Amino acid sequence: MREPGRGEVWLVDLGLAAKIRPCLVVSVSVLGPNDRALVTLVAHTTSPRGSSYEVAIPVRFLKPGVFDAQNLVTIPQAKLVRRLGGLSAEHLAQVENAIRRWLGL
């Protein structure tokens, strides 16, 4: 499997309760052999709740929905199933801004 890149959307196995869903990679690539093979993601949902931390990004490879900045998860790279596509720098910035607001950064 190729290294997931920041701004890419992958289909991810989040476990039994969360199921397999698209997620946006927001972490940087693993830098060296001593780094853990982990990736931090923002989950995409087709059931928005109207939260100010949700970001709708219309892209052809996703069903209509939102990236939920309140749903950050860090998992082993082995849970990534396949790459779906990538977001533009502008779209990635919109999600990053929602994450900053949520985390108070």
Stockholm file with secondary structure:
# STOCKHOLM 1.0

chainA/1-105         MREPGRGEVWLVDLGLAAKIRPCLVVSVSVLGPNDRALVTLVAHTTSPRGSSYEVAIPVRFLKPGVFDAQNLVTIPQAKLVRRLGGLSAEHLAQVENAIRRWLGL
#=GR chainA/1-105 SS CCCCCTTEEEEEECCTTTCEEEEEECSCCCCSTTSCCEEEEEEEESSCCCCTTEECCCCTTSCSCEEEEEEEEEEEGGGEEEEEEECCHHHHHHHHHHHHHHHTC
#=GC SS_cons         CCCCCTTEEEEEECCTTTCEEEEEECSCCCCSTTSCCEEEEEEEESSCCCCTTEECCCCTTSCSCEEEEEEEEEEEGGGEEEEEEECCHHHHHHHHHHHHHHHTC
//
